[in-house]
Each structure stands twice: as structure tokens, then as C-alpha cells.
Amino acid sequence: MDAGLQDQVVLVTGASGGIGGAAARLFDREGAHLVLHGHQNLAALTALQGELVGESLVVSADLTEEEGVEHLFRKALDRFRKVDILIANAGIWPPAEEPIHRMSLDRWQQTIATDLTSVFLCARAFFRVLERTKPEAAALVIVGSTAAVFGEEGHADYAAAKAGITYGLTRSLKNEIVRIVPRGRVNAVCPGWARTSMSAAGLSDPAHVARVLQTRALLRIAQPEDIAHAILFLSSDRLAGHITGEVLTVAGGMEGRLLHLPEEIDPRRA
């Protein structure tokens, strides 16, 4: 595939994770220069950089802090003088299931800061760079979640944060970016369950995997590359130059989640 990304500068947040790493490898094959962001798992980030053939830069930053985001983009500009594409992928999924009436304010605030505020800060910094450099085209791809589409019981914090970036930010920023770059685009990708380190605990239970697959047409769990191909497509001005403000769900035809197992239902009381 020639996506027209040769010598484009792509900044991938959360590049040490499964989806971020897979996206970085694809962009590298397309001839892009990469800024690889990570925060806590820097060993994985360094290993990823060793796999890449093109020019790349590793930057550690806390994206929940203004200073961290400013540091990230300053390092990118010092090295490459521009950023053409931002992949806002970094985020967390708290594994413990906590209904809202038992959820602590600390957990809520941490999830919102990591999954929503960090994307706001990165998008703001990216748009400020575009205002300075005035490229011919630019793209922001936000990585949301099917939790934004369907909600997620026991993870209302995560669902709320992902819905904020998937719908509120994506569809607002697609109108704002064109005020700076006429061919600027903003889209979102919503993965379902994918085989990454973040989902490893949930996917280690065969019963849970079976329940997950009951909600979708394709009877398999996504690989990180499945999501990465969608990210690359939406990033490319050549392939997706007239697509903006869209939410692309990559979840095997998922229609929702089972709320009750058959043995939990008493038809006599229905």
C-alpha cells in the first residue's frame, strides 16, 4: 500500500502499547518519521524503536500535565521541525469492575485525566503546531473504544471519557482544524476487544472470550494490526482525503454486550 506518507512526521501517543506499537510499525513501512511517546513502559518503547528502519524519536512524557505535553511537542519540533499527523492513542482501562455507586472520586478523576484531558492537551498542542507550520494537509486520529458506543457496565468512567473524545472532540475539532489547515481532518477509531497487554487479563478466561464473541458477527478477537490498519487509512490524505468527523468502529461487527446469561433469566417473571 502506498498511503502517501513518505517523510510525513507522525506522533503516536501510547506507542509502547499493542495498538500504538502496531500503528508505529505500519507508518514506518510507509516511510514516515516517527515520534514515539511513552510514559511508564519505556523498555518496550526502546525495543520498538530498534525494530524500525526509518528515523524515529522516543519521548517520555506525562500527558495529563500541560508541561509533559509541551515537552513532547517541543522535542518533536526540535528533531523534525513539524508534526503532520497525531495519533491520540494513549489511555488506560481500569480492570476492576466498579459500579458508579461504589466508584471512588480518585478513580473517576484519574481515568478522565488520562483518557480525556490528555487528548485535549495533545490536540491543543498539535493545532498550535499546525498554526505555526501551515502544512498542506494534516490529520488527527483519536483512538476511542466501543465503550463510547455501547457504554460499559462497571466502567462508567472509561466509557464517559472515551465518549467525550470519540464524539464531542472528534466532531468539534473536524470543524476547527480546517480554520488552520484547509485539508486538515479529524476522525476517530473505536476498537472493541483486541489482544493487547491491557486486555490480557480479561481474555485469559475462555468463558469471558465466549461471551464477548456472542456479541459480534466475526468470531475472533482483533489483533492490534486490525486497528492499526484503520488508523493508517484515516491518517492518509491520499486514501481518506475526503473523510473527516467520522467514527470508524473496528470490532468485528459488534452490536452490543450481553446483559444477562440464559441461566439468569426466568421466563415466568418476564
C-alpha positions, 0 to 999 in steps of 0.5 A, spaced: 500 500 500 502 506 498 498 511 503 502 517 501 506 518 507 513 518 505 517 523 510 510 525 513 512 526 521 507 522 525 506 522 533 503 516 536 501 517 543 501 510 547 506 507 542 509 502 547 502 499 547 499 493 542 495 498 538 500 504 538 506 499 537 502 496 531 500 503 528 508 505 529 510 499 525 505 500 519 507 508 518 514 506 518 513 501 512 510 507 509 516 511 510 514 516 515 518 519 521 516 517 527 515 520 534 514 515 539 511 517 546 511 513 552 510 514 559 511 508 564 513 502 559 519 505 556 523 498 555 518 496 550 518 503 547 526 502 546 525 495 543 520 498 538 524 503 536 530 498 534 525 494 530 524 500 525 528 502 519 526 509 518 528 515 523 524 515 529 524 519 536 522 516 543 519 521 548 517 520 555 512 524 557 506 525 562 500 527 558 495 529 563 500 535 565 500 541 560 508 541 561 509 533 559 505 535 553 509 541 551 515 537 552 513 532 547 511 537 542 517 541 543 522 535 542 518 533 536 519 540 533 526 540 535 528 533 531 523 534 525 521 541 525 513 539 524 508 534 526 503 532 520 499 527 523 497 525 531 495 519 533 491 520 540 492 513 542 494 513 549 489 511 555 488 506 560 482 501 562 481 500 569 480 492 570 476 492 576 469 492 575 466 498 579 459 500 579 458 508 579 455 507 586 461 504 589 466 508 584 471 512 588 472 520 586 480 518 585 478 513 580 473 517 576 478 523 576 484 519 574 481 515 568 478 522 565 485 525 566 488 520 562 483 518 557 480 525 556 484 531 558 490 528 555 487 528 548 485 535 549 492 537 551 495 533 545 490 536 540 491 543 543 498 542 542 498 539 535 493 545 532 498 550 535 503 546 531 499 546 525 498 554 526 505 555 526 507 550 520 501 551 515 502 544 512 498 542 506 494 537 509 494 534 516 490 529 520 488 527 527 486 520 529 483 519 536 483 512 538 476 511 542 473 504 544 466 501 543 465 503 550 463 510 547 458 506 543 455 501 547 457 504 554 460 499 559 457 496 565 462 497 571 466 502 567 462 508 567 468 512 567 472 509 561 466 509 557 464 517 559 471 519 557 472 515 551 465 518 549 467 525 550 473 524 545 470 519 540 464 524 539 464 531 542 472 532 540 472 528 534 466 532 531 468 539 534 475 539 532 473 536 524 470 543 524 476 547 527 482 544 524 480 546 517 480 554 520 488 552 520 489 547 515 484 547 509 485 539 508 486 538 515 481 532 518 479 529 524 476 522 525 476 517 530 477 509 531 473 505 536 476 498 537 472 493 541 476 487 544 483 486 541 489 482 544 493 487 547 497 487 554 491 491 557 486 486 555 490 480 557 487 479 563 480 479 561 481 474 555 485 469 559 478 466 561 475 462 555 468 463 558 469 471 558 472 470 550 465 466 549 461 471 551 464 477 548 464 473 541 456 472 542 456 479 541 459 480 534 458 477 527 466 475 526 468 470 531 475 472 533 478 477 537 482 483 533 489 483 533 492 490 534 494 490 526 486 490 525 486 497 528 492 499 526 490 498 519 484 503 520 488 508 523 493 508 517 487 509 512 484 515 516 491 518 517 492 518 509 490 524 505 491 520 499 486 514 501 481 518 506 482 525 503 475 526 503 473 523 510 473 527 516 468 527 523 467 520 522 467 514 527 470 508 524 468 502 529 473 496 528 470 490 532 468 485 528 461 487 527 459 488 534 452 490 536 452 490 543 454 486 550 450 481 553 446 483 559 444 477 562 446 469 561 440 464 559 441 461 566 439 468 569 433 469 566 426 466 568 421 466 563 415 466 568 417 473 571 418 476 564 
